[in-house]
Amino acid sequence: MLEQKRVLTTSIPGPKSQALQQRKTAAVSAGVGTGLPVYIEQAAGGILRDVDGNQLIDFGSGIAVTTVGNGNQRVIDAVTKQINDFTHTCFMVTPYEEYVLVAEALAELTPGTHEKRSALFNSGSEAVENAVKVARHFTGRQGVVAFDHAYHGRTNLTMGLTAKNMPYKHRFGPFASEIYRVQMAYPYRWPTGPEACADEAFEAFVADVHAQVGEDNTAAVILEPIQGEGGFIVPAPGFVKKVSDWCTENGILFIADEVQTGFCRTGDWFASEHEDVVPDLITTAKGIAGGMPLAALTGRADVMDAIHVGGLGGTYGGNPVACAAALASIETMKEDDLRGRAKAVEAMFRPRLEALADKYGVIGDIRGRGAMLAVELVSDLDKKTPDADLTGRINKACHAEGLVTLTCGTFGNVFRFLPPLSSGDDLLSEGLDILENAFAASV
């Protein structure tokens, strides 16, 4: 186990990482970017060690994946055992219990007490794409409604659902048809203020769907309970519930995309629970399997069972090694109370972020839940002018001091924080110290 301590032995990136980056440039498509080109050789808990011996504090969790921390012993033991047993048979050919156990766990943990079914896949994009397939098949309708600032993946259909052009959609079209976009209830940027946001955004949503699609033509509405790549936007309180209830009234399936928000990240198993919402379909991935590639679509039994035999699946979907990792990760989340840990992380981060906002006058909004938090940076607090340049400078300053940070947002001006929930308080506090110094050096 790596010592949970930041260590800087070279500049960031160091010479060995720089040499590997040159090899990457020569061998890997330029379309595959790297936010911080340090090459990792070992990781544990909240620390990443690179090939130059630097140990970096991780505030990104591989984009909300290593929620239980790298090097989690339960995951290591489960994966090792499964590899020794077998690595693949294809569940559609000769099945295995691990897949069934994951589906049973999802039926227990996802919102709602109704009977549920699951299908397992490899990535969040696959889970979302299959959610749309299921919704269209079940309802006999074609229209799918998505929101401004949404991110749902990089496959053709999910690019169509995703709102941001660069880098996700630029010159990759044409995209799948019958996808319609409506306004998100974005409290910080709602024209009449956050207090009016939920009601006005819902009224606009209903009017736009009626005019652009027609309720009887709408198969599904897909929504991230907290938007991820779009800027960690927490919809105005009550908005998600209003949309979900309206879907039920109109025979439309409500899909909660919880790929980034799921599995204790927001202080509960799923972010939908904060709004008392029970989705018809819910997509999960990222934090489900401790770093192994696994995704799931879970939904009402009548909806999921309506699909003809063979209509769902994939060669690697629900790989037994990934399933073993998921079961160990879920056990860790339960035994170590990672929901409670996420709330403790928020309690540590918020006062420090609020102090930064008071001191520098460039943070327009602090938002998120649990260990999924963000600050939106602006050059003018009154005009709320996005400041992507400042965001980039602070990000670069954090990287130089051995703190792995991530940015996001439609306007590129949001700093997001996704530390592993296994990170200790001392490590998190040191990371926040680095962040504060980066603000001081950059603002």
GUVEXDO-941373 format. One record per residue: x, y, z of N, C-alpha, C, O in turn; residue in one letter. Coordinates in pm, whole numbers, plus 50000, padded with zeros to 5 digits. Example, Ala and Ser with C-alpha at 12.3 -4.5 7.8 and 13.67 -1.06 7.14 Angstrom:
<vopas>
513194943150780512304955050780513204967050780514244966850846A
512854977550708513674989450714512905000350787513415011450804S
</vopas>
This chain:
<vopas>
500854988050000500005000050000500885012450000501775013850084M
500635021349907501365033849902501095042250026499965042750074L
502135048850077501935058350186501035069550134501265074950026E
500035073050212499085083350171499685097150199499335104050295Q
500615100650112501405112650132501815118349996502215110849907K
501715131249981502185137849858503705138449859504305142149960R
504315134849748505765135249733506095140949596505575136149495V
506925151049590507385156649464508885154949454509645160949530L
509315146649359510745144149339511275151049214512475152949200T
510375154749124510745161849002509695172548975508715173749049T
509915180148871508855188948824507735180248768507935168448739S
506545186248753505385178948701505045184448563504725196248550I
505105176148458505515162048456507025160548460507775169348417P
507465149148514508885146348523509455141048392508715139048296G
510765138948389511415134848263510925121548206510785120148084P
510655111848291510165099048240508755100448183508435094448080K
507925108448250506595110948195506665118448063505915115647970S
507585128048055507735135447930508165126347816507695127747703Q
509055117047846509485107547743508325098647699508165095847581A
507525094147795506355086047761505335094047681504665088747593L
505215106847712504285115147637504725116447491503885116847401Q
506025117047467506525117347331506175104347258505785104547141Q
506315093047329505925080247270504425079647244503985074447142R
503645085147338502195085747318501855093447193501015089147113K
502495104847173502235113247056502525105746927501835107646827T
503545097146930503945089646811503065077446786503015072546673A
502375072446889501665059746875500155060646893499425052046843A
499675070946963498255071846998497635083346919498265093646897V
496405081446877495695091946804495725105146880495555105547002S
495935115846806495925129246868494555132546925494435141447010A
493525125346879492185127746932491995123147075491015126947139G
492915115047127492865110547266493735120047348494955119147343V
493105128847420493845138947496494255134047633493795123547679G
495115141647699495485139147839495475152447912496175161847873T
494695153148017494605165548093495855168648171496235180248185G
496505158448222497745159948299498665148448258498475137148304L
499655150948172500465140048116501535134848212502725135248181P
501105130048326501985122348414501545107848405500355104748414V
502495099048388502195084948363502275077148495503315076948561Y
501165070948530501005064748661501495050248657501185042848564I
502265046448759502715032548771502095025348889502095013048893E
501555032848985500905026549099499955036649163500185048749159Q
498885031549222497935040349289497315032849405497125020649400A
496985040149511496315034349627495595045449700496115056449716A
494355042349745493595052249820493425064949739492855064749630G
493915076149794493815088949727495125093849670495275105849647G
496095084749646497405088349595497685081249463497405069449448I
498245088849368498725083349241500235085349234500725096549252L
500985074549209502445075849196502825074449050502425064848983R
503615084049001503985083748860505335076948841505995072948936D
505725075848714506955068448679508205075648728509275069648732V
508095088348764509235095848817509305095448969510185101649029D
508375088149033508375087149178507595097949248507575098349371G
506935106849173506075116949235504785110349283504245101549216N
504295114549398503025109749450502055121449455502245131149528Q
501005120149376500045130949358498765128149436498325116749446L
498175138849490496875137849556495795137749448495805145949356I
494865128349460493855126149358492535132749399491875128249493D
492145143249327490835149649347489905146749229488915153849209F
490215136249151489405133349034488835119449028487815117348962G
489475109749095489005095749096488805090048956487895082148933S
489675094148861489505089248725488145092948668487535085048596G
487675104848701486335110148670485275101748740484435095348676I
485325101848872484295095948960484235080748952483175074848977A
485325074148917485335059648903485855052649028485215043449079V
487005056849078487625049849191487085055249324487825059649411T
485775054649336485115059549456485605052549581485795058949685T
485825039549573486305031849689487825032649703488395026549793V
488475040049614489915041749618490635031049539490205019549533G
491755035049476492605025149414493195016049521493375020049636N
493495003749482494124994349575493204989549685493674984649787G
491894990849666490964985949767491114970849782491004963449684N
491374966249903491734952249922490584942849887490814931949833Q
489364946749918488224938149881488154936349730487904925249681R
488364947249657488314946449511489464937949459489264929449372V
490654940149511491824932249468491574917349490491814909249401I
491094913749608490864899649639489794893549548489954882349500D
488714901049526487624895749443488054894049298487734884049235A
488784903849246489244903149108490254891849091490214884448993V
491164890549187492174879949180491524866149179491894857549100T
490554864249266489864851449270489144848649138489204837649085K
488474858849086487704856848963488614854048845488284845748760Q
489744860848838490694858248729491194843948735491374837348633I
491434839148857491874825348872490794815348833491094804348786N
489524819248851488414810348814488194810448663488314800048598D
487874822048606487754823848462487564838648434487074846148520F
487954842848314487874857048280486734860448186486334872048178T
486184850548115485154853648016484514840647967485194830647943H
483204841247952482504830847876481464836947783481004830447689T
481094849547808479964856747749478694851847815478284840347798C
478064860947890476874857547966475754852547876474904844747919F
475744857047751474694852747658474934838647604474054832747543M
476124833247627476444819747581476344809847695475494800947694V
477214811447793477164803147914477254812448034478334817548064T
476154814748103476094825148207476824820948336477334809848348P
476834830348431477554828448557476854836648665476154846248636Y
477074832548790476334838248902476674852848927475824860648970E
477914856848901478354870448934477474880948867477164891248927E
477084878548743476204887748672474864888848746474344899748765Y
474324877448786473034877248855473134884548989472224891749028V
474234882549059474424889149189474464904349174473904911449257L
475114909349070475134923749046473724928949017473324939349069V
472984921648935471604925748904470744925749030469904934549048A
470944915949116470184915449241470554927249331469684933049396E
471834930749336472264942149417471664955149363471254963749441A
471614956549232471034968649172469544969549202469034980449226L
468854958249201467424958449234467204962949378466214969649408A
468134959349465468024963249606468354978049626467674984849703E
469384983049559469944996049592469315007649516469225018749570L
468895005549393468355016649314467015021349370466335013549438T
466625033749344465405039249405464155031349369464025026249257P
463245030449465461965023949442461915009749494462925002649494G
460735005549539460544992049592459864982849490459584971349521T
459614987749371458964979849267459894968749217461104969049243H
459344959249146460134948549088460974954248974460504962148894E
462244950048969463194955748873463944944848798464024933348843K
464494948748685465384940348607466574948848562466474961048551R
467704942148538468894949248491469504942148372469304930148352S
470264949748294471154944348191472484951448206472524963448233A
473584944048189474914949448214475664951848084475514944447986L
476464962548085477204966847967478614970848009479054967948120F
479334977747919480734981047943480974995647983481924998648055N
480115004647936480365018847958479055026147980477975021047950S
479165038148034477975046348055477265049447925476035049647921G
478015051847818477395054547689476515042847645475405044847598S
477025030647661476235018947625474965017847708473895014647656E
475095020647836473905019847922472845029847878471665026647872A
473275042147847472335052447803471725048547669470505049647651V
472545044047576472015040247444470965029247458469935029647391E
471225019647545470255008947565469015013747637467925008447615N
469145023747723467975029547788467025035447684465805033947694A
467605042247586466765048047480466135036947396464955037847362V
466895026647364466345015247291465125009447364464065007147306K
465305007147494464245001047574463015010247577461885005647561V
463245023247599462135032647609461345033347478460115033547479A
462045033547368461345034147239460575021247212459445021647163R
461175010147244460504997347222459254996047308458194992047260H
459384999547436458274997847529457105007047498455945002847502F
457405019647466456345029447445455805029547303454695034147279T
456585024447208456195025547069456325039547013455805042646906G
457025048247087457245062047045458715064047013459555055547044R
459045075346950460425077546906461115089446973462335089146991Q
460375099747011461005111947060461695110047194461165103447284G
462875115947207463625115847333464015130247365464555137347281V
463735134347487463995148147530465195148347623465245140947721V
466175156947591467355158947674467475173847705466695182047655A
468445177347787468525190847842469785198247800470805192247765F
469705211447804470905219747791471935215447895471585211548006D
473205216247856474345213047943474485198147972475325194148053H
473675189847908473715175447934474965169147875475495173647774A
475425158547940476435149647883475965135347905475695131248018Y
475855127647794475385113947806476285103847735475985091947738H
477385108347672478305098747614478865102947481478605113947432G
479655093647421480395096547298480025087547180480575089247072R
479085078147198478595070747083477675079747001477325090747045T
477285075246882476535084346796475245089146860474975101146862N
474445079846914473185083946975473435092647098472755102747116L
474385088947181474615096647303475285110047274475105119547351T
476035111147165476505124447125475325133347090475335145247119M
474305127447028473105135246998472425140247123471855151147123G
472465132347230471885136447357472745146747429472235155147504L
474055146047407474995155147473474855169147413474665170747293T
474955179347500474705193047456475945200047402475835208447313A
477115196747454478315204647426478985200247295479235188447274K
479255209947209479855206847080481325202647092481675191447055N
482165211347144483595208847152483965204247293483655211247390M
484605192847307485195184447202484325172547160484755164447078P
483115171447214482395158747205481695156247072481545144747032Y
481265166947003480405165046886480975171046758480485167946649K
481965179346768482445187546657482795179146535483735171146539H
482035180846426482255174546295482085159246299482585152246211R
481375154046399481135139646407479755135646357479435123746354F
478935145346319477565142246278477495136546138478525134946074G
476285133346088474995135946153474725126346268475235115146271P
473905131046361473585123246479472205116746467471455119546374F
471905108146562470615101246562469475111346565469585122046624A
468385107846501467235116846490466295115346608466495107046697S
465255123646608464195123546710464745126046851464285120046948E
465725135046859466245139746988465955154746997466255162246905I
465385158847108464955172747127465575178247255465685171247355Y
465965191147251466655196947366465825208147427465235216347356R
465775208347561465035218547633465935224747740467035219847766V
465455235447802466245242647900466405234648029465495227548072Q
467585235848090467805230248223467485240848328467695252848305M
466985236448441466735245348555468065248048625468415241448724A
468805257648574470165261148616470065273248709470055284548661Y
469985271048839469665282148930470585294248917470115305648917P
471885291848907472825303048906472615312148784472815324248793Y
472225306448673472105314148549470655315848504470405320048391R
469685312748591468295314648551467985329748547468275336748644W
467415334748438467285349348420466545356548533466915367748567P
465515350248592464745357048696465175353048837464505356448934T
466275345748847466805342248978466495328049020465575321848967G
467255322849114467105308849155465775305449218465315294149207P
465125315249285463855312349352462755308749253461895300449283E
462775314849137461745312249036462125300948941461335297048856A
463325295848955463885286948854463075274148835462735270748722C
462755267148943462095254048930460755255348857460495247948762A
459915264648900458585266048841458665270748697457995265248609D
459475280848672459555286348536460205276548439459775275348325E
461235269648484461895259848398460955248348365460955243148253A
460155244348464459215233448438458145237848339457785230248249F
457635249848356456625254948262457195255548120456505252148024E
458445259848109459085260547977459285246647920459105244447800A
459675237248006459865223347963458575217547905458585211747797F
457465219147978456185213747933455775220047801455315213147710V
455925233147791455535240047669456385235747550455875233747440A
457705234347573458605230647464458355216447416458365213947295D
458125207147507457865193347466456555192647388456455185847286V
455555199747438454255199747370454385205347228453815199847134H
455145216147213455245222847084456185215546988455885214246869A
457315210847039458355205346952458165190546921458515185946812Q
457605183047016457555168547003456135163347007455725155546921V
455385167747105454065162147134454205151047236455035142047222G
453375151747339453485142047446453325127647396454025118647442E
452415125547302452135112147252453245106747163453245094947129D
454175115347124455315111147043456585109447124457625105547070N
456515112347255457705112447339457855099147411456985095247490T
458955092247384459235079447450459825081547588459465074547683A
460755091347601461485092747726462015106847743462265114047646A
462185110547866462955122347905464165117247983464015109648079V
465355121447942466575117148010467235129148077467375139748017I
467625127248202468125138348283469165133148382468985122548441L
470245140648399471215138048505470725145448631470565157648628E
470485138348741470015145248862470965156048910470535165948970P
472245154348885473225165248891474025164048763474645153748738I
474025174448680474725173448553476225172948575476765180148659Q
476895164448499478315162048518479195171348435479575182048481G
479505167148312480395174848226479875188948202480645198148177E
478555190548210477965203748186478265213948294477985225848276G
478835209548407479235219148509478745216048649478655225148732G
478435203248678477945199448811476755207948852476645212648966F
475875209848757474685218148780473665209948858473235199248815I
473285215248974472235209149055470925215949016470765227949043V
469995208848955468735215248916468045221549036468195216949149P
467285232049011466565238849118465705228849195465085220149134A
465655230049327464905220349408463465218949361462755228849341P
463035206649343461685203749299461525201849150460535196049106G
462495206549071462365205648925462375191148877461535187248796F
463315183148926463415169248879462145161548914461665153548834V
461615163849032460385157149074459215161248984458405152848946K
459125174048952458055178748864458135171848728457125167548673K
459335170848674459515164448543459165149648550458485144448462V
459625142948655459345128748672457835126248683457315117148618S
457145134148763455695132348780454965135048648454025127848614D
455395145348575454765148448447454955136948349454035133648274W
456125130848349456365119248262455365108048293454775102148203C
455195105248422454255094748462452845097848413452145088948364T
452435110348427451085114348386450865112748236449735111148191E
451955113148159451825113048013452345100147949452545099647828N
452565089848029453015077147974454395077547914454715069747823G
455225086547963456585088447914457545082748018457345084748138I
458575075747975459535070048069460545080648111461075088148029L
460805081148241461795090448296463095082648319463125073248398F
464145086748249465455080248260466365089248342466605100748306I
466885084048453467885091048532469255085948493469575074248513A
470075094748437471455091348404472295093848528472665105248558D
472595083048600473375084148724474765078048706475355072748801E
475285078948584476605073448558477665080048647478535073248701V
477595093248662478585100348745478115102348889478935103148980Q
476825103148910476295106349043476065094049130475875095349251T
476085082149072475685070249145476725064849240477895068549235G
476265056049328477105048249419477845056849521479075057249527F
477035063649601477485070849722478155084249693478465091649787C
478375087649569479135099649537478485112249595479195121249639R
477155113049596476485125249641475985124449785475255133349830T
476375114049858475935112749996474765103450014474325101050126G
474265098049906473285087349909473655077749799474565080549720D
472975066349791473335056849686473205063149550474045061049462W
472115070949531471875077349401471335091349423470615094049519F
471695100349332471295114349347469795116149334469245125849387A
469105107149263467655108149250466965108149386465905114149404S
467585101349482466965100049615466875113449686465985115449768E
467785122649655467745135849718466475143449680466005152049755H
465915140249564464715147049515463475138349529462405141749479E
463615127049598462495117849616461915113449482460695112949464D
462805110249389462415106249254462725091549235463815086849271V
461775084249179461965070149145461935069048993460845069348935V
463085067748928463095067148782462465054148729462455043948797P
461945054948608461515042748539462715034548496462715022248504D
463765041648452465025035448410466165043448470466095055748477L
467225036748512468375043548568469635037448510469785025248507I
470555046048463471815041348407472935043948507472985054348571T
473825034148519474955035148611476215029948544476165022248448T
477355034448595478665029948548479705035648646479465035548767A
480815040448597481855047248674482105040748811482825030848819K
481525046148919481845041449054481355027549088481615022849199G
480665020948998480045008049030481064996949056480774987749132I
482264997648996483134985848996484584988749029485474981548983A
484864999149106486215001349156487285002849051488445000049077G
486915007248931487885009348825487784999448711488385001648606G
487034988748729486824979248620485694984148530484764990548579M
485744981248400484704986148308483404978348322483324966648286P
482404985148375481094979148393480054990248395480295000948450L
478904987548336477784996848337476504988848346476484976848322A
475414995748382474144988648398472984997548358473025009748372A
471964990948309470654997148292469694989348380469524977248364L
469064996348474468114990148567466784997248552466725009448539T
465704989548554464414995948537463254987248579463424975848623G
462074992948565460844985748597460814972348525461174971448408R
460384962048596460374948748538459524948048412459914941548315A
458354954648413457494953948296458124960548174457904956248061D
458924970948198459584977848089460754969548035460864967347914V
461604964948125462784957448084462434943848024463114939147933M
461394937648074461004924348024460214925047893459934914747832D
459844937047851459104938447725460004936147603459504933947492A
461314936547623462234934947512462314920247471462384911447556I
462314917747342462424904147291463774897947328464764904947343H
463784884947341465004877647376466084880347271465844878947151V
467264884347317468364887747228468444902447194469394906747129G
467454910047236467444924347203468424932547284468774943647243G
468874927447397469854934347481471054925047501470914912847502L
472224930947515473404922847543474654928647480474684940347443G
475664920347469476964924447416478014914447460477884908447566G
479044912747380480034902347407480644903647545480744893747618T
481054915747583481744917547710480854922747822481294923947936Y
479594925747790478714931647891478564922848013478194911248001G
478854928548131478784920648254479914910648265479724899648315G
481094914448218482274905848230482424900948374482254908848466N
482744888148395482774882848531483784889548624483534890848744P
484914893848569485914900648653485374914248698485534918048814V
484744921448605484154934348641483014932548741482854940648832A
482224921948724481134919348818481674916548958481134921349058C
482754908848965483374905949095483834918949161483664920849282A
484434927749081484874940649134483684948949183483784955549287A
482584948549111481404956049151480854950949284480504958949371A
480784938049300480254932349425481144936249542480644939249651L
482464936249522483384940249629483274955249657483374959449772A
483084963149553482924977649572481654980749650481674989049741S
480564974249615479304976349686479434972149832478924978849921I
480114960949855480354956649994481124967350070480804970350186E
482144973050006482944983650069482074995750101482175001450210T
481244999650007480375011250029479455009250148479195018550224M
478964997050162478084994050276478874993450406478545000150504K
479924985350408480664982750531481384995150583481484997150704E
481885003550491482655015350531481795028050532482315039050549D
480495026550513479545037750513480055049250427480275060350476D
480245046550299480755056850210479725067650180480085078650137L
478445064850203477465075650194477755086150301477755098150274R
477995081450422478335090750530479655097750504479815109450538G
480595090450445481895096450416481755107750313482415118150325R
480895105850213480675116350114480145129050180480535140150144A
479245127450275478715139050346479795145850429479815158150441K
480695137950487481795143650565482755151350475483295161650514A
482975146250353483815153350257483205166950224483905177050219V
481905167150202481235179850174481385189450291481625201450272E
481245184450412481355192950531482745198850543482915209750598A
483755191750493485115196950495485335207150383485935217650405M
484845203950264485145212150146484395225350146484985235750115F
483105225150179482295237250159482825249650232482925260250171R
483185248550360483695260650427484975266050362485175278150356P
485825257050315487065261450250486755268150117487375278250082R
485805262850042485435268949914484725282249936484925291649859L
483905282950040483235295650071484235306350112484075318050078E
485275302350183486325311950221487055317050097487395328850090A
487295308250000487915312649875487015322649802487485332649750L
485725319649801484775328649734484795342449799484785352549729A
484815342849930484825355650002486115363349978486105375649970D
487215356149965488525362649957488825368249819489405379049806K
488435360949714488905364549580487845370449489488205376749390Y
486585368649516485545374849435485475370049291485035377349203G
485905357549267485835352149131484995339449126484785333749019V
484505334949240483645323049245482195327749246481725333449344I
481505325149136480115329349127479165319849196478105323849245G
479535306949199478625297049254479405285249310480395280849251D
478965280349424479465268049484478305258349486477245261649539I
478475246649430477325237549419477775223049420478965219749414R
476765214449428477005200149430476485193949558475905200749643G
476695180949570476295173649690477355163349723477985157749635R
477535161049852478475150849896479865153549845480375164749857G
480485143249788481835144549733481785146849583482665142449509A
480755153949539480625158349400480325173249404479175177449398M
481385181049414481275195449438481975203249328482865197949260L
481585215749312482185224049208482085238649244481245242849324A
482975246549183482885261149188482895266249045483655261348961V
482055276149018482005282348886482725295748893482365304248975E
483725297648807484565309548810484115319648705483845316148590L
484025332148748483575342948660484505354948675485145356748778V
484565363048569485395375048574484625387048625485215397248660S
483305385948630482455396748679481285390348753480455383548693D
481215392548884480175386148964478785390848926477825383048932L
478655403448886477345408548850476885403248715475735399248699D
477775403248618477425398648483477555383448469477075377648372K
478205377048566478405362448563479145357948438478815347748378K
480155365748399480915362848278481835350848301482715351648386T
481665340048228482505328148251483985331348230484345338548137P
484825325948317486265328448307487005315248292487525309648388D
487035310348168487725297848140489235299348153489925289948192A
489755311148120491215313148129491705311848272492705305048298D
491015318248365491405317148505491275302748554492125297848628L
490215296048514490025282148552491205273748506491695265248581T
491655276048383492805268648331494085271748405494895262748429G
494295284148442495515287848515495555281348653496595276248695R
494425281448722494375275248854494575260248843495275254148924I
493965254248743494125239848720495585236448698496095226848757N
496265244148615497685241848586498535243648711499485236048733K
498205253548793498955255748916498785244249014499745240349081A
497575238649022497345226849107498165214949059498785208049139C
498165212748929498915201548873500405202748905501045192848939H
500935214848893502375216948917502765213449060503915210149086A
501805214349153502095211349293501635197449336501595194349455E
501285189249239500985175349270499555172749315499305163549392G
498605180949267497185178649295496475176349163496475185049075L
495875164649148495155161349026493755167249036492935162749116V
493485177348954492185184048953491585183348813492285181048715T
490285185248807489535184448682488685197048665488205202848762L
488525200948540487595211748507486445206048426486505194648380T
485395213948408484265209748328483425221948299483855233248322C
482215219748249481285230748225481155234148078482125233648002G
479965237548038479695241747900480595253047858480985253947741T
480945261847951481775273547921483225271547966484035280847958F
483565259648013484945256548053485405263748177486615265548196G
484485268048262484855276648375484475270648510484295277948608N
484355257548516483945250948641485045241648689485565233448613V
485395243048814486325234148883485495223648955484605227249032F
485765210748932484995200248998485895191749087487075189649059R
485305187049195486045179449295485375165949316484205165149354F
486145155249291485635141549297486655132449367487085122649307L
487045135349489488075127149553487575113049584486385111149607P
488465103249584488065090049633487535091149775488055098849856P
486495083549805485915084349939486755077250043486445077750162L
487805070549998488745064350091489845074050134490645070650221S
489895085950076490935095650111490765100350255489655103050300S
491885101350326491855106050464491715121150472491985128350376G
491285125950589491095140350608492375148250587492345159050530D
493515142850634494785150050619495115152150472495565162950433D
494905141950391495195142850249494275152950181494725161050100L
492995152350214492045161850156492365176150197492285185350116L
492725177950322493065191250370494295196850299494335208650264S
495285188250278496485192650206496125196450062496635206250008E
495255188550000494825191849865494135205449860494355213149767G
493305208249958492635221249964493635232649988493455243649938L
494685229950064495745239950082496385243249948496625254949917D
496665232949868497245235149735496305243249648496735252149576I
495015240149655494025247549579494035262249619494015271049533L
494075264949748494105278749796495335286149745495245297749704E
496485279449747497705285649697497625288149547498155298149497N
496955279049476496805280849332495935292949302496195300249206A
494895295149382494065307149366494925319649392494875329349317F
495695319249500496515330849535497515334349425497815346049402A
498025324049358499035326449253498415329949119499105334849030A
497125327449102496535328548968495535339948953495365345348843S
494875343749062493825354049051494455367849035493745377849024V
</vopas>
